[in-house]
Amino acid sequence: MANLLEAEQNISTKGYLDLPVAPELDLIEEIQKLKKEKNAVLLAHYYQDPAIQDIADHIGDSLKLSQIAEKTDADMIVFAGVYFMGETAKILSPNKKVVIPDLNAGCSLVDSCPPAEFRKFLEQYPNHTVVTYINSTAEIKAMSDIVCTSSNAKAIIESIPEDQPIIVAPDKNLGNYLKNETGRDLVIWEGACTVHEVFSMEKIQKLKETHPEAKVLVHPECEKVVQMMADFIGSTGKILAYARESEAKEFIVVTEAGILHQMQKDMPEKTFIPGPSFAENTCSCSECAFMKMNTLEKLYLCMKYERPEVHIAPEMREKALAPIQRMLEISKTLTK
């Protein structure tokens, strides 16, 4: 007992809480108790482990969840996702405590756009409107004019005057998709999500031959050769909506495999096949190793000790908030 108490007093704030969890503990029951005790709201991204999705108060993409967090009366926001998602929640809810299960849960797309290099890149293109994807750090957002999501990116680009030059970052595949969809001459940062770049065109083609009636649903972070095979290209939320509204019974889903859990729960009468990657393993689907770093054990410890906590300097937060607010303002005008 003394060793455990000592460990608890020296909880690391740098990484996830690596404390022992009694094997007989019912983690789901304990997490539900902690939500009530601490007036906490649990948010889970579509790419999280199914067990975490099933106990979340809200499931969705990063921006939707952050907006939910902003409106909730919870004292603590528990974000089961990756670090930039926790940052976005904190940007929108500065007066609430935001915690994440694992501080090391990063993002390959975020890593592909180092702030110092991006700042130098921007210096080469003065007078450009900088549109950055929500999948970026607070520091990158702070250098931007407008933030976008994969669902509203096209509308954001089209809202900008045609004679105004634009930079799109950090995802090159999303940028090239927008270039093709809008016909705009965009300057694109060469970043990418490794999860969405490993899908195999050849294997998808073979799946289509085996399932000729299946619709191919592709995320715009995928490479162009994969996008060209799609019946529909869209964000995680739009992929879900398309599948619900479609009369098709089979779908090949070309994005992170975690989304299939919600799709199957929402539409048990339909069949969802994970898009195949180049990997030669049994599943061969594409999963985000960072997203899967979050576990029930880490979630329990995170909620119990309220760590690791997400902090953003006030000045950085204000700079990062402005382009998010600009996106929300533009989105409101487009829906009127």
C-alpha positions in Angstrom: 0.0 0.0 0.0 2.8 2.4 0.9 4.4 1.9 -2.5 1.1 2.6 -4.3 0.6 5.8 -2.2 4.1 7.0 -3.0 3.5 6.3 -6.7 0.2 8.2 -6.6 2.0 11.2 -5.0 4.5 11.2 -7.8 2.2 10.9 -10.8 3.9 11.9 -14.0 2.4 14.9 -15.7 4.5 14.3 -18.8 3.0 11.0 -20.0 0.0 8.9 -19.2 -0.5 7.6 -15.7 1.5 4.4 -15.4 0.0 3.3 -12.1 -1.2 -0.3 -11.3 -4.9 -1.0 -11.9 -6.4 -3.8 -9.9 -7.3 -6.6 -12.4 -10.7 -7.2 -10.6 -11.8 -3.6 -11.1 -14.8 -3.1 -13.3 -13.3 -0.3 -15.4 -16.5 0.6 -17.2 -18.4 0.9 -14.0 -15.6 2.9 -12.3 -15.4 5.3 -15.3 -19.2 5.8 -15.2 -18.9 6.6 -11.5 -16.1 9.1 -12.0 -18.1 10.9 -14.7 -20.8 11.6 -12.2 -18.5 12.4 -9.2 -16.4 14.8 -11.2 -19.1 16.3 -13.4 -17.0 15.2 -16.4 -18.0 14.7 -20.0 -16.3 11.9 -22.0 -15.7 12.6 -25.7 -14.5 9.9 -28.0 -13.3 10.2 -31.6 -14.6 7.7 -34.2 -11.2 6.1 -34.4 -11.0 5.1 -30.7 -11.2 1.5 -29.5 -14.8 0.3 -29.6 -14.8 -0.2 -25.8 -14.1 3.5 -25.3 -16.6 4.6 -28.0 -19.3 2.5 -26.2 -19.0 4.4 -22.9 -18.5 7.9 -24.3 -21.1 10.6 -23.8 -20.5 11.8 -27.3 -18.8 10.4 -30.4 -17.7 12.3 -33.4 -14.9 14.1 -35.2 -12.6 16.5 -33.4 -14.3 19.8 -34.1 -17.8 18.5 -33.4 -16.7 17.1 -30.1 -14.9 20.3 -29.2 -18.0 22.3 -29.9 -20.1 19.9 -27.8 -17.5 20.4 -25.0 -17.8 24.2 -25.3 -21.6 24.0 -24.7 -21.6 21.5 -21.9 -21.9 22.5 -18.3 -19.3 19.8 -17.3 -16.4 20.9 -15.2 -14.0 18.5 -16.8 -13.6 17.5 -20.5 -12.1 14.1 -21.0 -11.0 13.8 -24.6 -10.3 10.3 -25.9 -8.5 11.1 -29.0 -5.1 12.5 -29.9 -3.3 15.6 -28.4 -4.3 18.2 -31.0 -8.0 17.4 -30.3 -7.5 18.1 -26.6 -5.9 21.4 -27.6 -8.8 22.4 -29.8 -11.2 21.6 -26.9 -9.1 23.8 -24.6 -9.0 26.6 -27.2 -12.8 26.6 -27.3 -13.2 26.0 -23.5 -10.4 27.8 -21.7 -12.2 27.8 -18.3 -12.7 24.0 -18.2 -10.2 21.4 -17.3 -9.3 19.3 -20.3 -7.6 16.0 -19.8 -6.5 13.2 -22.2 -5.7 9.5 -21.5 -2.2 9.6 -23.0 -0.1 12.7 -23.6 2.0 10.8 -26.1 -1.0 10.1 -28.4 0.2 12.4 -31.2 -0.6 12.5 -35.0 1.5 11.8 -38.0 -0.1 14.6 -39.9 0.6 17.1 -37.1 4.2 15.9 -37.0 4.5 16.5 -40.8 4.2 20.2 -40.2 6.8 21.5 -37.7 5.9 25.1 -36.7 9.4 26.6 -37.3 9.5 25.2 -40.9 5.9 26.3 -41.5 6.7 29.8 -40.4 9.6 30.0 -42.9 7.3 28.5 -45.6 4.7 31.3 -45.0 7.4 33.9 -45.5 7.8 32.8 -49.1 4.2 33.5 -49.8 3.2 37.0 -48.4 -0.3 38.2 -48.9 -1.7 34.6 -49.1 -4.7 33.6 -47.1 -3.6 30.7 -44.9 -6.2 27.9 -44.5 -5.2 25.2 -42.2 -6.8 21.9 -41.4 -8.2 21.3 -37.9 -5.7 18.5 -37.6 -2.9 20.8 -36.6 -1.3 22.1 -33.4 -2.4 25.3 -31.7 0.8 26.9 -32.9 0.0 26.1 -36.5 -3.6 27.4 -36.1 -2.2 30.6 -34.6 -0.3 31.3 -37.9 -3.5 30.8 -39.9 -6.3 33.0 -41.2 -9.0 30.3 -41.3 -9.2 26.8 -40.0 -11.1 24.2 -41.9 -12.3 20.6 -41.5 -12.5 17.9 -44.1 -16.3 18.4 -44.2 -16.3 22.2 -44.8 -12.9 22.7 -46.5 -14.4 23.1 -50.0 -16.9 25.7 -48.8 -14.2 27.6 -46.9 -12.0 27.8 -50.1 -15.0 28.9 -52.2 -15.8 31.6 -49.7 -12.5 33.3 -50.4 -12.4 35.8 -53.4 -11.1 34.2 -56.5 -8.3 36.7 -57.0 -6.9 36.0 -53.5 -4.0 33.5 -53.4 -4.4 30.7 -50.8 -2.1 28.4 -48.9 -3.6 25.1 -47.7 -1.9 23.1 -45.0 -0.9 20.6 -43.7 -2.4 17.8 -45.6 -1.3 17.6 -49.3 -4.0 15.0 -50.2 -6.8 17.2 -48.9 -5.1 20.2 -50.6 -5.0 18.5 -53.9 -8.6 17.3 -53.5 -9.6 20.9 -52.9 -7.6 22.1 -55.9 -9.4 19.6 -58.1 -12.9 20.4 -56.6 -12.6 24.1 -56.7 -10.3 24.8 -59.6 -8.3 27.1 -57.5 -4.5 27.4 -57.9 -3.6 26.6 -54.3 -0.2 26.6 -52.7 -0.1 23.3 -50.7 2.1 22.2 -47.8 3.5 18.7 -48.4 2.2 17.0 -45.2 0.3 13.8 -44.9 -1.4 11.3 -42.5 0.4 8.0 -42.7 -2.8 6.1 -41.8 -4.6 7.4 -44.9 -1.6 7.0 -47.3 -1.2 3.2 -46.9 -4.4 2.1 -48.7 -3.7 -0.2 -51.6 -5.4 0.7 -54.9 -4.8 -2.8 -56.2 -6.4 -4.5 -53.1 -9.4 -2.1 -53.2 -9.9 -3.1 -56.9 -9.8 -6.8 -56.0 -12.4 -6.1 -53.2 -14.6 -4.3 -55.8 -14.4 -7.4 -58.0 -15.5 -9.6 -55.1 -18.2 -7.2 -54.0 -19.4 -5.5 -57.2 -22.4 -3.9 -55.6 -20.3 -2.3 -52.8 -19.9 1.5 -52.6 -16.4 2.8 -52.0 -16.3 5.5 -49.4 -13.0 7.4 -49.2 -11.6 10.1 -46.8 -10.0 13.1 -48.6 -6.8 12.5 -46.7 -6.2 9.5 -49.0 -4.0 9.7 -52.0 -5.5 10.8 -55.4 -5.2 7.3 -56.9 -7.4 6.0 -54.1 -9.8 8.9 -54.3 -10.3 8.2 -58.0 -11.8 4.8 -57.1 -14.4 6.3 -54.8 -18.2 6.5 -55.1 -18.1 9.1 -52.4 -15.3 11.2 -50.8 -16.0 12.9 -47.5 -15.1 13.4 -43.8 -15.9 10.7 -41.2 -19.2 12.3 -40.4 -20.2 12.6 -44.1 -19.1 9.0 -44.7 -21.5 7.9 -42.0 -24.3 10.0 -43.3 -23.8 8.7 -46.9 -24.0 5.1 -45.7 -27.2 5.8 -43.7 -28.9 7.5 -46.7 -27.6 5.1 -49.4 -29.8 2.2 -50.5 -26.6 0.1 -51.0 -26.1 -2.8 -48.6 -22.3 -3.1 -48.9 -19.6 -0.5 -48.4 -15.8 -0.6 -48.7 -14.7 2.1 -46.1 -11.4 3.6 -46.9 -10.4 5.5 -43.7 -9.2 4.5 -40.2 -10.9 1.2 -39.3 -12.3 2.5 -36.0 -15.2 4.1 -37.7 -16.6 0.7 -38.7 -17.7 0.1 -35.1 -20.2 3.0 -35.2 -21.3 2.2 -38.8 -22.1 -1.4 -37.8 -23.9 -0.3 -34.7 -26.0 2.3 -36.6 -26.7 0.1 -39.6 -26.6 -3.6 -38.5 -28.4 -4.6 -41.7 -25.6 -3.4 -43.8 -22.1 -4.8 -44.4 -18.9 -2.6 -44.0 -15.6 -3.8 -45.2 -12.4 -2.0 -44.1 -10.3 -0.6 -46.9 -7.2 -2.7 -47.3 -3.7 -1.4 -46.8 -0.4 -2.5 -48.2 0.3 -4.5 -45.0 0.5 -8.3 -45.3 -1.1 -9.0 -41.9 -4.4 -10.8 -41.2 -6.5 -7.7 -41.0 -4.6 -5.5 -43.5 -6.9 -2.6 -42.6 -5.4 0.8 -41.6 -5.4 1.8 -37.9 -3.9 4.8 -36.2 -1.4 3.6 -33.6 -1.7 7.0 -31.8 -5.5 6.7 -31.5 -5.1 3.1 -30.2 -2.7 4.2 -27.5 -5.8 5.1 -25.4 -7.1 2.3 -23.3 -9.8 1.8 -20.7 -7.0 1.6 -18.0 -5.5 4.9 -19.1 -8.9 6.5 -19.3 -9.8 5.4 -15.8 -6.5 6.7 -14.4 -6.8 9.9 -16.4 -10.2 10.6 -14.9 -9.3 9.5 -11.4 -6.2 11.7 -11.1 -7.3 14.4 -13.7 -4.0 14.1 -15.6 -2.5 14.6 -18.0 -4.0 18.0 -18.4 -3.9 20.1 -21.6 -2.6 23.6 -21.1 -2.3 26.4 -23.7 -0.7 29.8 -23.0 -3.4 32.6 -23.1 -1.7 34.5 -25.9 -1.3 31.4 -28.1 -4.9 30.4 -27.4 -6.2 33.8 -28.5 -4.3 33.6 -31.8 -5.4 30.0 -32.4 -9.0 30.8 -31.6 -9.4 33.6 -34.2 -9.1 31.4 -37.3 -11.5 28.8 -35.7 -14.0 31.5 -35.1 -13.6 32.8 -38.6 -14.4 29.3 -39.9 -17.5 29.1 -37.8 -18.6 32.5 -39.0 -18.2 31.5 -42.6 -20.0 28.2 -42.0 -23.0 30.1 -40.5 -23.3 32.3 -43.6 -23.2 29.2 -45.8 -26.0 27.4 -43.9 -28.4 30.4 -44.0 
